[in-house]
Amino acid sequence: MNAQELRDKTPDQLREALASLKKEAFNLRFQQATNALENTARFREVRRDVARVKTVLNEKAAKASE
């Protein structure tokens, strides 16, 4: 998921994506705690995707308030 793809989405779609990414991050943390996590790099990717979504949401909010 790159920033340009996210900028093309509506704020509602971004909020849905953020919720699903947070659920995935929770599941990955749970798998890590039970030593069932196979792809450790996915945890880092999810964290960065969450940050990207939040950044784009903040950009859209700032643009809307102008």
Secondary structure by P-SEA (a helix, b strand, c coil): ccaaaaaaccaaaaaaaaaaaaaaaaaaaaaaaacccccaaaaaaaaaaaaaaaaaaaaaaaaaac
